[in-house]
Amino acid sequence: MKTEYDVIVVGAGPAGSIAAKTAAEKGCSVLLIEKRQEIGVPIRCAEGTSKTELMKFIDIDPSFTCNELHKAEVHAPGSTSFSITTKMSGIDGEAGIILDRKIFDRHLANLAAAAGANVYTKTPATNLIMRDGKVEGVVLNHLGEERKTRSKIVIGADGVESKIARMAGIDTALNLKEIESGAQFLVYDETIDQTKCDIFIGNEIAPGGYIWIFPKGNHTANIGIGILGNKNNGKNAIQYLEKFIAGKFPNAQILGTAFGGVPASGGLKRMTADGLMLAGDAARQTDPITGAGIRYAMYAGKMAGRTAAEAIAAGDYSNHFLQKYQNEWDKTLGKTIRRNYKIKEAYNTWADEDMNRIAQMAAGLPLEDFELKEAIIAVLKSDKKLMWKMKSVYYDLLKAMI
Ligand SMILES: Cc1cc2nc3c(=O)[nH]c(=O)nc-3n(C[C@H](O)[C@H](O)[C@H](O)COP(=O)(O)OP(=O)(O)OC[C@H]3O[C@@H](n4cnc5c(N)ncnc54)[C@H](O)[C@@H]3O)c2cc1C
């Protein structure tokens, strides 16, 4: 390991590995450090994402693909169901891909290494090197030995529990309505339908969130739940999940467990400082409705890696320059997740009867012809009470369609 790099990336998840790969491809010297001894474990993810979106970054390899799905069904509390069509998902012919995150995350780190980044595991960043309020590197622990490694830019991609942000004085605190607590079992059960993913909504079964069944092949599935901290009715995510699995799959065998928080805040207002950018869960770049973060982390990593290379070329590592990254994010995916935060806030006010009514309306609409925005508008238009509750979302969507 050298004592100085252009860019140090903290955290080898999707955001960090793509940031490291991008900056290295553009000629920067890059150090990518991961605190765990192995990249990709423990898995804290349902591993579902979009194949089409992934293909914008990497070639799809069968080694990290567990299952490809062409249908997703949403089940409302009153047992009405409707399908999320491929047109609504914005992606023709697919409802999603289920990854093996252990192999996938390792693959992304391989790509960063192949692009020229130095990669080290079991190497946590324990502090930032700061001078006059500027970030100038990290203090890290490499196999038990403390080192100070300097850099022009640090990219904090250290996940939902990011300490890098706080070390630089950036407020990343989430209140209870801005974080989903997630619990998941890897389940073996021969009755699991391996051809589609299922989403179950309702205040009784998953307050402020949903339960998912993402089939992984070989009679297994990730079955998990996300619930909002401020709506949990005194029960934790595991209790809700165990009840659901006992009712639906009484013979299920549990092959694995995963727990973790998912930011649902719509993103940070500030994600840069002098010499520092945050990316992925560290910057709260997840979809507040679905909790999906893999593809957002990859987009953010690419934008941050590219901005880092531009800053190095310009010799300007100031917050002012690095805000190019924040501006690019805010105008693109940041806009989507802020809109989805509003939708999520409105959804949180729905009673189970509202969900049933909406599911019945959705089931009666020709949704296969609609994009997501059109589908939401069509459902809102058919229920004046609901439209009133969600008026700001309705007008935002209308504006976006003009
Ligand atoms: C239960 C659950 C289910 C989910 N399901 C899905 C899903 O189906 N689809 C989806 O798209 N998203 C899902 N997500 C969200 C998704 O997992 C994250 O959004 C995604 O992993 C974010 O990537 P990241 O690179 O920002 O962070 P991470 O993947 O969390 O990577 C951060 C890395 O930084 C490392 N690190 C932390 N601190 C340090 C340090 N000090 N020094 C060095 N390394 C450090 C960590 O060990 C970790 O490897 C789920 C999340 C949970 C909790």
The ligand as an SDF file (V2000), in Angstrom:
LIG
                    3D

 53 58  0  0  0  0  0  0  0  0999 V2000
  -32.8450   -6.1540    4.4180 C   0  0  0  0  0  0  0  0  0  0  0  0
  -32.4110   -5.3530    3.2090 C   0  0  0  0  0  0  0  0  0  0  0  0
  -32.8630   -5.7090    1.9460 C   0  0  0  0  0  0  0  0  0  0  0  0
  -32.4690   -4.9690    0.8180 C   0  0  0  0  0  0  0  0  0  0  0  0
  -32.8910   -5.3720   -0.4140 N   0  0  0  0  0  0  0  0  0  0  0  0
  -32.5170   -4.6970   -1.5190 C   0  0  0  0  0  0  0  0  0  0  0  0
  -32.8990   -5.1440   -2.8180 C   0  0  0  0  0  0  0  0  0  0  0  0
  -33.5410   -6.1780   -2.9960 O   0  0  0  0  0  0  0  0  0  0  0  0
  -32.5120   -4.4020   -3.8870 N   0  0  0  0  0  0  0  0  0  0  0  0
  -31.7620   -3.2690   -3.7580 C   0  0  0  0  0  0  0  0  0  0  0  0
  -31.4660   -2.6310   -4.7830 O   0  0  0  0  0  0  0  0  0  0  0  0
  -31.3730   -2.8330   -2.5440 N   0  0  0  0  0  0  0  0  0  0  0  0
  -31.7110   -3.5280   -1.4210 C   0  0  0  0  0  0  0  0  0  0  0  0
  -31.2750   -3.1140   -0.1920 N   0  0  0  0  0  0  0  0  0  0  0  0
  -30.4250   -1.9230   -0.1100 C   0  0  0  0  0  0  0  0  0  0  0  0
  -29.0070   -2.2370   -0.6210 C   0  0  0  0  0  0  0  0  0  0  0  0
  -28.4980   -3.3660    0.0480 O   0  0  0  0  0  0  0  0  0  0  0  0
  -28.1020   -1.0270   -0.3880 C   0  0  0  0  0  0  0  0  0  0  0  0
  -28.7640    0.1420   -0.8200 O   0  0  0  0  0  0  0  0  0  0  0  0
  -26.7750   -1.1570   -1.1450 C   0  0  0  0  0  0  0  0  0  0  0  0
  -26.0230   -2.2410   -0.6760 O   0  0  0  0  0  0  0  0  0  0  0  0
  -25.9790    0.1430   -0.9770 C   0  0  0  0  0  0  0  0  0  0  0  0
  -24.6870   -0.0070   -1.4910 O   0  0  0  0  0  0  0  0  0  0  0  0
  -23.4860    0.8270   -0.8530 P   0  0  0  0  0  0  0  0  0  0  0  0
  -22.2910    0.4940   -1.6570 O   0  0  0  0  0  0  0  0  0  0  0  0
  -23.8790    2.2320   -0.6790 O   0  0  0  0  0  0  0  0  0  0  0  0
  -23.3540    0.2630    0.6400 O   0  0  0  0  0  0  0  0  0  0  0  0
  -23.0140   -1.1960    1.1600 P   0  0  0  0  0  0  0  0  0  0  0  0
  -23.4010   -2.2310    0.1820 O   0  0  0  0  0  0  0  0  0  0  0  0
  -23.5860   -1.2640    2.5340 O   0  0  0  0  0  0  0  0  0  0  0  0
  -21.4230   -1.1930    1.2520 O   0  0  0  0  0  0  0  0  0  0  0  0
  -20.7380   -0.4120    2.2060 C   0  0  0  0  0  0  0  0  0  0  0  0
  -19.4330   -1.1120    2.5100 C   0  0  0  0  0  0  0  0  0  0  0  0
  -18.6260   -0.2580    3.3250 O   0  0  0  0  0  0  0  0  0  0  0  0
  -17.9470   -1.0640    4.2690 C   0  0  0  0  0  0  0  0  0  0  0  0
  -17.5220   -0.1820    5.3680 N   0  0  0  0  0  0  0  0  0  0  0  0
  -18.2950    0.4110    6.3050 C   0  0  0  0  0  0  0  0  0  0  0  0
  -17.5410    1.1700    7.1320 N   0  0  0  0  0  0  0  0  0  0  0  0
  -16.2540    1.0630    6.7000 C   0  0  0  0  0  0  0  0  0  0  0  0
  -15.0170    1.6190    7.1440 C   0  0  0  0  0  0  0  0  0  0  0  0
  -14.9500    2.4360    8.2040 N   0  0  0  0  0  0  0  0  0  0  0  0
  -13.8860    1.2930    6.4770 N   0  0  0  0  0  0  0  0  0  0  0  0
  -13.9270    0.4510    5.3970 C   0  0  0  0  0  0  0  0  0  0  0  0
  -15.0740   -0.1140    4.9450 N   0  0  0  0  0  0  0  0  0  0  0  0
  -16.2320    0.2030    5.5730 C   0  0  0  0  0  0  0  0  0  0  0  0
  -18.9920   -2.0950    4.6640 C   0  0  0  0  0  0  0  0  0  0  0  0
  -18.4080   -3.2290    5.2750 O   0  0  0  0  0  0  0  0  0  0  0  0
  -19.6250   -2.4040    3.3030 C   0  0  0  0  0  0  0  0  0  0  0  0
  -18.9730   -3.4580    2.6420 O   0  0  0  0  0  0  0  0  0  0  0  0
  -31.6310   -3.8360    0.9650 C   0  0  0  0  0  0  0  0  0  0  0  0
  -31.1650   -3.4780    2.2390 C   0  0  0  0  0  0  0  0  0  0  0  0
  -31.5390   -4.2320    3.3460 C   0  0  0  0  0  0  0  0  0  0  0  0
  -31.0080   -3.8490    4.7060 C   0  0  0  0  0  0  0  0  0  0  0  0
  1  2  1  0
  2  3  1  0
  2 52  2  0
  3  4  2  0
  4  5  1  0
  4 50  1  0
  5  6  2  0
  6  7  1  0
  6 13  1  0
  7  8  2  0
  7  9  1  0
  9 10  1  0
 10 11  2  0
 10 12  1  0
 12 13  2  0
 13 14  1  0
 14 15  1  0
 14 50  1  0
 15 16  1  0
 16 17  1  0
 16 18  1  0
 18 19  1  0
 18 20  1  0
 20 21  1  0
 20 22  1  0
 22 23  1  0
 23 24  1  0
 24 25  2  0
 24 26  1  0
 24 27  1  0
 27 28  1  0
 28 29  2  0
 28 30  1  0
 28 31  1  0
 31 32  1  0
 32 33  1  0
 33 34  1  0
 33 48  1  0
 34 35  1  0
 35 36  1  0
 35 46  1  0
 36 37  1  0
 36 45  1  0
 37 38  2  0
 38 39  1  0
 39 40  1  0
 39 45  2  0
 40 41  1  0
 40 42  2  0
 42 43  1  0
 43 44  2  0
 44 45  1  0
 46 47  1  0
 46 48  1  0
 48 49  1  0
 50 51  2  0
 51 52  1  0
 52 53  1  0
M  END
$$$$
